[in-house]
Amino acid sequence: MGRGLWFVAGAGTAIYGTLKARRLAYRLSASGLADQLGALRLGAEALVDDIRAGTRQREAELVDELGLTLRDDDPGADPGTAPERSAQIVTLNAHAVRKDPP
């Protein structure tokens, strides 16, 4: 029983080591490096998209909290269809102004 157990343990270790060596060899090859760079690029794009979405969401929350109105420079443009809202003017709503007694 002891020799069989050691044989199976050795064979399992050899198979595991062979698979890890093949994966490492592929990762260090030209096509493996290209795949890794492609995956890194996709991950960076996803991160940037998430940050932009979070920024837009937080901007909308702040506008609501502060009672501000966002207007695009083009009065005929639909604000929901504009891909980038980079040129915006922030104005204060007249009804949002609090007048405290002196």
Residue pairs with C-beta under 8 A, 6 or more apart in sequence:
26 32
27 33
27 36
56 85
62 68
63 69
63 70
63 90
66 96
67 92
67 93
67 95
67 96
68 90
68 91
68 92
68 93
68 96
69 90
69 91
69 92
69 93
70 79
70 85
70 88
70 89
70 90
71 88
71 89
71 91
72 79
72 82
72 85
72 87
72 88
73 87
73 88
73 89
79 85
